[in-house]
């Protein structure tokens, strides 16, 4: 994106458009740090998801509130053998919408999705 912005702005503003080029290492370092501090953990009762570098956000999702577990892939994910797991829960307004664990290796994403789905399907609900 930065390279495209630089190339398109050269005819309009000249060589001053090269000011965008130092952004490449900054974007790389930002994403590297972001993926370093993102993670999840789950057991029989809870899924804990943490993300954020500067503003850290930790979500504790009770498995009993999970209503839907979806595995999605966009073209970028398919090319790099990754997937995203979306977890829809009851009371999503408290968590800011469905939780999405992005850019997992496809094997890990499939395992997580199947284990959560099996766990939710095996739970008995008290009405």
N, C-alpha and C positions, 0 to 999 in steps of 0.2 A: 504494500500500500504506500509506504514511504517512497519507494523507488518510482512508482507510478506518479505520485504527487510531484516529485522532483522533475521527472521527465516532461510532464505536462505543463509545469510552470516555467520551464526554461524559455520558451518562446514569449511568454507574457512578461516576465520580470527579469529575464536575463540570468546571468550567472549567480545572482543573489539567491536564486532558488536552491542552490547547494546547501543552504542553511538546514534543510531537512535531513541531510545525510548523517549527522551525528545522532539522529534518533534511532538508527538501526541497533547499535549496541544497547541503548537504553531499553528499547522494547524487548530485546532478547533477555536482558538481565531481569526485567520485570516479570516476564513469563516464567523464567527459570525459578525465581524466588517464589512466585505464586504456586507453582506445582510442588515445590519443596514443602510447603506448609499446609497443603491440602491433603486430607486423609479421612478414612472412615474405619469404624470398628463395629462389630455387631456380635450379639450373643442371643440367647433364647428370648429375652424380653425387650431389648433396646437396640436401636441402631444409632450410633453416635457419628455425626459428620461434622468435621471442622474445616473451615476455609478462612482465607484472609491472611494478609501479611501485616498490614498496618492496622486495619480494623478487623480483629479476629472475631469470627462468628462460630459458635458451637451449637449444634442442634442435637437434642436428645429426642429421638422419635420412638415412642412405644410401638412395638411390633403389633400389639392388639389394635392400634389405630390405623394400621396400613390397610388401604382399600384396593390399591392397584399398584402393580410393579411392572414397568414397561422398559424394554430394552430398545434403544433407538440408535441408528447410525445415519450420518449424513455422508455425502460422497468423500469428504476429507477423512472421516473416520474409517470408511471402508478401505480407502487406499492405504491407510497406515495401520489397519487391523486393530481398530479401537471401537469402543462403543460407550454409550451413556445410559445410565440406569436412572429412570424417573420414578420416584416413590410418591404416590398420592396418598394422603392421610386424611382422616377425619379431623376437622378443626384446622384446616390449612391456613386460615386467616392468622393464626398465632405464629406460624412459621414463615409467613410471607409467600405462600404458594407451595406448590409441590417441590420437593427436594430433588435436585438433579446432581448426580455424581458423574462428572464428565471425564472423557478421555481416559477410560480404563482400557487396559489390554482386553481384547475381545473374549479371551478365555476367562479372565477374572470377572468381566461383566456378566457373562452367561451364568457362571457359578453363583454370583451374588443374586442375580435375578431369580434363578431357580430355587435357591435356598430360602430366600425371603418368601417367594410364592408358596413353597411347600409348607413353610412354618405358618403362614397366615391361613392356608387351607386346612391345616390340622388343628387349629385352635377352636375351642368350644366357646361360644359366646353366650353370656347370660342375658336374656331378654327380660 
